[in-house]
């Protein structure tokens, strides 16, 4: 059975003993026997402060919810927010409270997912402050081999894309930290507590681990897999399934004819997926309380599926079939449309190419990134 880095933490006592330890984590910070990383660090070392990413260290905050500093009721330890309205960075005052910072969060291996930027921001801040940074590594649930999509272009940085990663990057969090530390010249004192028993070709079902949802919108492994492509609908006027029991697995809108769309998508015979016509009413987010027609995506073969291809193909099909389809405007004046931030480019909005032609353009970025990342592989 695979073991994540936290399962070996006590073998790395020398990194933490006698130091004021800071911890960035969420409810996914668990050992194989379901002990929390918070409890282990608090019991064996001096847990001086915790730092809360999006959703909170205890997972009790909604997506996008902002929070100020508070005291964790279970440990009595101060918790600083890294998801503030004005900043998502560690401040000098926060860093004065710790001697070393530990990161333990389950990633999903997709560029849009924000936890990886919480890690990279903290790594850069620790590098500047001369504070050691420790990543308790975790599996990439989508494997450590497959790369999909384009890389982020200059001028498109945001909290859903702040480093030149491919959309699906095939690295663990520890490997991403090593790459960024080297490529950006941060020169942080970085330690990665490695996985045990994981090989690069493994996807989550092969690890023997239990899926603990990294956020409320990521309830299943299949959700994470499809999210690679279906997250793009967050930049459109289609529901991406938030407010249903199948976020990122159902896509729809009031103007979509469900059977028609399912027939069109199934006729494309995309590998590893089938489309079922559905009707649903989201309870929150886009089209809350409105009846939407659309499709539910079913993973039939996770070794064959190319989820970014699926997401782009589905988005372009809806765009071409239904006149009311649109990309959402910028959230605030002067900013880029959200679809551009997800893409890391403006291609989805401005291209005259078909989905297949655009994906062919992305393939060269994928190839270059796949070659670059090899030098940072920890695991075979």
QUIWOPE-V128519 format. One record per helix or strand of 2 or more residues. SS is the DSSP state (~ for helix, > for strand). FROM is the first residue (numbers start at 0). TO is the last residue. If there is no record, write none. Layout:
BEGIN
ss	from	to
SS	FROM	TO
SS	FROM	TO
END
This chain:
BEGIN
ss	from	to
~	4	14
>	19	24
~	36	43
>	45	51
>	69	70
>	77	80
~	91	94
>	99	103
~	114	128
>	131	135
>	147	150
>	165	167
~	172	182
>	189	192
~	203	205
~	220	234
>	249	252
~	257	266
>	272	280
>	290	298
~	306	320
~	337	342
~	346	349
~	354	375
END
